[in-house]
Structure formats: structure tokens, C-alpha cells
Amino acid sequence: KFYDNWRLSVRGEWFTDKNGFITKIRQNWREATVTLAYQFLKNFELRAELRGDLSNRKAFLKSDSPGVSRYQRSYALEGLYNFSIL
């Protein structure tokens, strides 16, 4: 948290699929995500995420043209409501 209601998170992952068992392609896959969150109420949070994926193989379908690419970017805007009884 960098203010009372604001939070910044960074996450990274590395995945190796040596035999293509999970992804159907033998590849090394890296991922990084940055999340900016604002907590409006005690039980409600709004999040904006930016994620980048990178593979050593062309594994991602292109959204703007035919073909495949070694990288992929995605964006998300999320609302999270915590309705726990406790």
C-alpha cells in the first residue's frame, strides 16, 4: 500500500513445459503482471491490470492479424467485492 486506499502489486512467473504436456508446445514461458488497486469501500476494490507473456516459441495467436507471436499483452479492469460473513 502506498496510500490508505491505494495498492500496487507486481508478479512474475516462469513456466517450463519440456514435453508440451500442458500447452501442447515444448516451450519456456515467462509472465509479468502489474496491478493497481483502489479500495472504495471496506468490502469493494477496483483493480486495473497489465500483463505480458513471452515464450521462446511462437505460441500466441495474434488478435490484429493472422498468425502467431512469441508475446502477448492483456489488460483488465476488475471489481472485487468481499462478502465474507466474518
C-alpha positions in Angstrom: 0.0 0.0 0.0 1.3 3.4 -0.8 -1.7 5.4 0.5 -4.6 4.3 2.7 -6.8 3.1 -0.2 -4.2 2.5 -3.0 -2.1 -0.6 -3.6 0.4 -1.6 -6.2 1.3 -5.3 -6.9 3.9 -6.8 -9.2 4.0 -10.5 -10.0 6.3 -12.7 -12.2 6.2 -16.3 -13.2 8.4 -18.7 -15.2 6.9 -21.9 -16.6 8.8 -24.7 -18.4 6.8 -27.2 -20.4 9.6 -29.5 -21.5 7.4 -32.1 -23.2 4.5 -29.9 -24.3 2.2 -31.7 -21.8 0.3 -28.7 -20.6 0.5 -26.2 -23.5 0.9 -28.8 -26.4 4.1 -27.0 -27.4 7.6 -27.5 -25.9 8.3 -24.0 -24.5 9.6 -21.8 -21.8 7.0 -19.2 -20.8 7.5 -16.0 -18.8 4.8 -13.7 -17.4 4.8 -10.4 -15.6 1.7 -8.6 -14.2 1.3 -5.2 -12.6 -1.8 -4.4 -10.7 -3.0 -1.0 -9.4 -5.9 -1.3 -6.9 -8.1 1.3 -5.2 -10.3 0.3 -2.3 -13.5 2.3 -2.5 -15.3 0.8 0.5 -14.3 -1.7 3.2 -15.6 -4.6 1.0 -15.1 -3.2 -2.6 -11.9 -2.8 -4.6 -11.4 -1.7 -8.2 -8.3 -3.1 -10.0 -6.5 -2.3 -13.3 -4.1 -4.9 -14.5 -1.4 -5.0 -17.3 0.0 -8.4 -18.1 2.7 -9.5 -20.6 3.5 -13.1 -21.6 6.6 -14.2 -23.5 7.5 -17.6 -24.9 10.7 -18.9 -26.6 8.3 -20.3 -29.3 5.5 -18.7 -31.3 2.6 -19.8 -29.1 0.1 -16.9 -29.0 -2.5 -16.1 -31.7 -2.4 -12.6 -33.0 -5.6 -10.6 -32.4 -5.0 -8.0 -35.2 -3.7 -10.2 -38.0 -3.4 -13.9 -38.9 -0.5 -15.8 -37.4 1.2 -16.4 -34.1 3.6 -14.4 -32.0 6.1 -15.0 -29.2 4.5 -12.4 -26.9 1.0 -11.3 -25.8 -0.2 -8.3 -23.8 -3.5 -8.2 -22.0 -5.4 -5.6 -19.9 -8.1 -6.0 -17.3 -10.4 -3.8 -15.3 -11.8 -5.7 -12.3 -14.2 -5.1 -9.5 -13.8 -7.2 -6.3 -16.4 -7.4 -3.7 -15.7 -9.2 -0.4 -18.9 -10.6 1.0 -17.4 -12.7 3.8 -19.7 -13.1 6.8 -16.9 -12.9 9.4 
